[in-house]
Amino acid sequence: MTYGDIAEYLERGGPRGVGGVMALDGAAVTWWRVVRVNGTLPAHLMVEAQTQWHHEGTPLRRGIVDVAAARWWPDACRRGSSTVTPG
């Protein structure tokens, strides 16, 4: 999911607000699964994130998350699908 996806799902705030929360409390969650819309994270997090992405089999393109292929939406689990684009 992207920061914007989370804000959209929660129907509250925006990508920067989600990023602010992740900056403060992200260490307690699987932070590498929440990326910018272009599939990146801040530079100081990329090496550790890439390790996690490879371990989990996250779809990548040129070392960053292929957001279109990797996008997950919470309601998808209820519908029996693992990849659903919001909207």
C-alpha positions as a printed NumPy array, in Angstrom:
array([[  0.   ,   0.   ,   0.   ],
       [  1.064,   3.558,  -0.486],
       [  0.765,   6.298,   2.11 ],
       [ -2.099,   7.709,   0.045],
       [ -3.841,   4.313,  -0.098],
       [ -3.904,   4.178,   3.694],
       [ -5.281,   7.708,   3.965],
       [ -7.948,   6.857,   1.378],
       [ -8.912,   3.646,   3.17 ],
       [ -9.173,   5.45 ,   6.508],
       [-11.012,   8.328,   4.84 ],
       [ -8.888,  10.667,   6.876],
       [ -5.906,  12.911,   6.208],
       [ -3.524,  12.421,   3.336],
       [ -0.223,  10.792,   2.424],
       [  1.853,  13.24 ,   4.462],
       [ -0.206,  12.558,   7.58 ],
       [  0.267,   8.816,   7.194],
       [  3.984,   9.393,   6.621],
       [  4.158,  11.437,   9.821],
       [  2.562,   8.649,  11.822],
       [  4.876,   6.085,  10.223],
       [  7.898,   8.242,  11.076],
       [  6.873,   8.317,  14.732],
       [  5.479,   4.809,  15.233],
       [  6.456,   2.848,  12.121],
       [  9.068,   0.708,  13.858],
       [  6.246,  -1.216,  15.559],
       [  4.766,  -2.385,  12.227],
       [  5.918,  -3.805,   8.89 ],
       [  6.85 ,  -0.323,   7.682],
       [  8.52 ,  -1.54 ,   4.46 ],
       [  5.072,  -2.512,   3.128],
       [  3.987,   1.15 ,   3.013],
       [  5.731,   3.002,   0.195],
       [  5.518,   6.206,  -1.765],
       [  3.347,   6.17 ,  -4.884],
       [  6.522,   5.648,  -6.969],
       [  7.479,   2.517,  -4.973],
       [ 10.314,   4.065,  -2.967],
       [ 11.008,   4.895,   0.651],
       [ 13.35 ,   7.504,   2.146],
       [ 16.954,   6.704,   1.166],
       [ 18.018,   5.735,   4.686],
       [ 15.377,   2.943,   4.732],
       [ 15.88 ,   1.492,   1.25 ],
       [ 18.586,  -1.104,   1.962],
       [ 16.681,  -2.725,   4.822],
       [ 13.406,  -2.464,   2.893],
       [ 14.928,  -4.15 ,  -0.177],
       [ 16.061,  -7.025,   2.019],
       [ 12.513,  -7.418,   3.342],
       [ 10.982,  -7.086,  -0.14 ],
       [ 13.236,  -9.824,  -1.52 ],
       [ 12.501, -12.075,   1.455],
       [  8.721, -11.613,   1.018],
       [  8.746, -11.85 ,  -2.778],
       [  7.393,  -8.329,  -3.268],
       [  7.114,  -7.449,  -6.984],
       [ 10.012,  -5.113,  -7.808],
       [ 11.138,  -3.141, -10.814],
       [ 14.707,  -1.819, -10.822],
       [ 15.024,  -2.319,  -7.064],
       [ 11.841,  -0.497,  -6.07 ],
       [  8.326,  -1.761,  -5.47 ],
       [  6.21 ,  -2.245,  -8.578],
       [  3.194,  -0.575,  -6.968],
       [  0.709,  -1.667,  -9.645],
       [  1.693,  -5.324,  -9.208],
       [  2.134,  -5.214,  -5.431],
       [ -0.83 ,  -3.066,  -4.395],
       [ -3.011,  -4.668,  -1.739],
       [ -6.365,  -3.391,  -0.534],
       [ -7.859,  -4.527,   2.823],
       [-11.268,  -5.429,   1.345],
       [ -9.569,  -7.754,  -1.138],
       [ -9.169, -10.438,   1.524],
       [-12.911, -10.571,   2.03 ],
       [-13.504, -10.868,  -1.697],
       [-10.949, -13.658,  -2.133],
       [ -8.424, -11.62 ,  -4.099],
       [ -4.998, -10.463,  -2.972],
       [ -4.54 ,  -7.53 ,  -5.348],
       [ -7.212,  -4.915,  -5.835],
       [ -6.778,  -1.348,  -6.976],
       [ -8.8  ,   1.149,  -4.931],
       [-11.396,   3.227,  -6.612]])
